[in-house]
Amino acid sequence: MPHLDAAAAGGLAPLYVRVLGARFDALPAAVRTLHDLRAPSAWTGRATVERGPHPLARAIAWLSGLPPAGRDVPLRVTFTPADGREHWVRDFGGHIFRSVQVERGGLLCERVGATTFAFALEASPDGLALRLAGLRVLGVPVPAALHPRIRTSESARDGRYHFEAESYLPRIGLLVRYAGWLDRTGAGCSA
């Protein structure tokens, strides 16, 4: 059954299904499974986090609640859909990083603290890429010349969901880079 049938039947389709439309079905199975969010879910895995060395980058990362640097950090992500939004809580080895995602004008908007990022989603059989299309701080648009350079991708390897995200600030350099994998919690048998 195509994913858009939920919206046509009067129900609210999951956020990424709404933003991507028919392109959602082009994604690898593991990426589709993570984003076909119809009820709260939790995923666990591991991640490596790198922070930029510049003092201003470290201060911005701290103010934004970004995770500290670490290798092979345990990661738990909970996804909660509510009122057309998704609440993401990422627990990097005890460090909590929260965001709220919503669709606006065909873009995926993610609010982290006082900052809202607007992303255009690019779907393919290789995975999902997010391209920064706009940025607001305290509701005020930030000129494109001051936007960070952000690269975010999601893919599947050996049936497992993988992610990579990195952000560079103009004139400052690396803000944060993290990469890793996630498996759906409770997907297997438990004793």
C-alpha positions, -999 to +999 in steps of 0.1 A: +000+000+000+015+034-010+024+056+020+003+085+007-029+064+012-030+073+049-033+110+041-059+103+014-079+082+039-082+112+063-054+103+086-022+123+090+007+106+073+041+105+090+061+137+087+088+125+063+061+108+041+043+142+039+074+161+030+088+135+005+055+124-010+060+096-036+098+100-033+096+083+002+092+049-014+126+053-032+145+052+002+163+021+014+141+000+037+160+008+069+156+046+063+119+042+054+113+021+086+129+048+108+109+076+092+075+058+088+067+071+123+031+064+132+036+059+170+065+066+195+095+045+188+130+041+202+162+031+184+196+023+198+231+021+184+265+037+186+280+070+174+313+088+171+312+126+178+338+152+169+337+188+180+355+217+163+386+230+180+378+268+177+368+283+210+337+300+194+327+267+178+329+250+212+308+277+228+281+275+201+281+237+203+276+239+241+249+265+239+231+244+212+232+213+234+252+194+209+268+162+222+304+162+234+332+145+215+335+107+220+342+075+201+318+045+201+293+064+223+261+045+231+232+062+215+195+060+221+170+081+200+133+083+208+109+096+182+075+109+192+049+121+167+024+146+180+001+170+161+019+167+128+053+172+145+081+148+155+099+152+188+134+137+187+154+130+219+190+118+212+208+104+242+245+103+234+259+083+264+239+104+289+241+137+270+206+147+258+201+166+226+165+175+217+148+188+186+114+192+171+107+187+134+077+200+114+068+205+077+065+241+064+060+249+027+074+215+015+105+218+037+115+199+068+120+225+096+140+214+127+140+236+158+170+232+181+168+257+210+164+292+195+175+281+161+153+267+133+168+250+103+148+245+070+159+216+049+151+204+014+150+166+014+166+146-014+156+110-016+171+082-036+177+044-034+211+053-018+194+072+010+183+105+023+202+138+022+192+171+039+202+203+021+200+235+042+175+259+026+170+285+053+179+294+089+163+315+116+176+324+150+149+337+175+126+338+145+148+362+126+161+350+091+198+347+089+214+358+056+226+329+034+262+342+036+262+335+073+246+300+071+266+271+083+276+245+058+257+214+068+259+179+053+235+153+066+229+119+051+210+087+060+216+053+044+214+016+049+243-008+051+237-045+056+201-037+064+210-013+093+202+024+094+233+046+092+236+084+096+262+111+092+259+148+100+284+176+100+283+214+104+309+240+095+306+276+105+319+304+082+354+316+092+354+293+122+354+258+108+340+225+122+312+229+147+303+192+151+305+160+131+287+128+142+282+094+125+269+060+135+241+035+132+208+027+149+186-004+152+150-004+163+147-012+200+127-043+206+130-055+170+145-088+181+135-113+208+141-106+244+142-129+274 
